[in-house]
Amino acid sequence: MVDAITGNPTLCFGTSNLLTASATVTNGTLSYAWSLNGSPLGVTTATYAATAAGSYTVTATSSTGCSATSAPFVVANDASPLAGTYTIGSPASCTQFTSIANFVSQINARGISSSVILNVPAGYTETLTAGLLMTATGTASNTITIQKDGAGANPKLTAFVGTSLASSTTAIDAMWSFSGSDYITIDGIDLLDPTTNTTATTMMEVGYGFYKASATDGASNNSSDQN
């Protein structure tokens, strides 16, 4: 008999949840086989570190040839709105992102339910592989603050290699764009266009850019301070 799989059914971004199987057998020894959405994972231990959402099952087989499969255990990605204070660091946790890019992707997808602060440690560096686009928005009572944390050099984002000319009528190279975002404060986060971006095409045209999302949805009450 296989008992129900135990573990946390909510998976925070970039983390893993330890799932545990248990079974009883009257004769012989047990081996396990984990599956995700019906596909074997190749894991034969009683525990599995789940890094993906989906339906997990485990089949326990005794050395005498008897086997049984658990009921499905569903793991879902955390979709709850962000709220409170978060940090940049490693490893990832429910309140810590490993990059600013990851934070942006999550706040865009999940929104906020109260004021959000992202503390970025002094001296932190991150090289972008593409421009950041923030569509999440704050309000007068629920603001979004992305700020340097601690003494030392300002955190620094280094640009990707651009692909557009400033004269382009379809796209320009922007390091961090905000589309329809309101009540966002950027404090002490430096931007660098590296010396390796040497041509008019590879250079950045915009560092921080605040844009309207539509004719009726502008970007307002935002500020950026690199002091």
CORBELPE-V617692 format. One line per field, one symbol per residue. psi: psi as a letter, one per 30 degrees, with the letter a starting at -180 (. if undefined). burial: + if it has 24 or more other C-alpha atoms within 12 Angstrom, else -. A space follows every 50 residues. Layout:
# CORBELPE-V617692
psi: ???
burial: ???
This chain:
# CORBELPE-V617692
psi: kklkklakfkjlkgakkjkkkklkkfkalklljkljhfkkfgkglflkjk gklajklkkkklfffkllkllkjkkkkjgkkkkakllkaklkafgkkfle eeeeeeeeefalfakkkjjjkkfkkkkkflkkjkfllalefilkkjlkjl lakklkkklljlgllffkgekljkejkjjgklhkkkjgjlkkjlffiflf eflkfkdkkklkfafgiajlhllkjg.
burial: -+-+++-++++++++++-+++++------+++++++------+--+++++ +++-+++++++------+++-++++-++---++-+++++--+-+++++++ ++++++++--++--+++++++--+++++--+++++++++---+++++++- ---++++++++++--------++++++++++++++++++++++------- --+++++++++-------++-+++---
